């Protein structure tokens, strides 16, 4: 038979442990490392979906997920439509400290004001005004309307260009 003190203290001690608050370190999630965002680089042009590359600094070897980034707002100058912030795709190459933000809609605005939030950052949002390059010149109309060249099989044979078979000895 167990000692009478163990019969009383056992359940009381267990209840006390369950009621005790957990240590703060065990209950709080680990803080994510701070990221330093660099200057964005526009990878697209007007008439295309907006694609922006944003470099960031983090601790060496520290894995950073694309889910930490969010486009909060996009504003365009008067007379232009800004792409919806919720419609951006966010991706990150595995081996580089770079995040790509790409809009769902094509853009025509010459510049945009873009606000990005990084999760778990004290200074969590960053706003940039970015210039969007004009669409590159397309093929001149005269060349675009020209008839395509005939294929080699459809071209007349040139005289004097055919090789003669070597003479038999």
C-alpha angles and dihedrals in degrees: 000000000000121000112270093236091058091053091057102035097043097069092037093052092048092050091049092053092050092049095048115102116251117249112269094240092056096048100042118076116243113267114251116238117264117257126210110213118215130207114298121242120210110226097182140054137225113294092036134084109279112257119184128180116208118190119209137189123227138158113295111273092005110143112229122193124216087228089076090070127076132173103229101181143352122198129188130196118267112289094029132090120233120216115252113266091219091057097065122116113215121202137166130198110237097233102039137070092233133108125201121213115194128181125222093224130058116247135222101178117114090221139011136197108226125191119195128186125208114204119242095013123134089218091034103169132062125187126200135176106219130190117228114213118235119257111277115252112270127217112303113261093242091058094042091054095044118109114255117255118261116258119254091258091055096048119094114254116257118237120240096017098093116098119236119228113253114262116257114250 
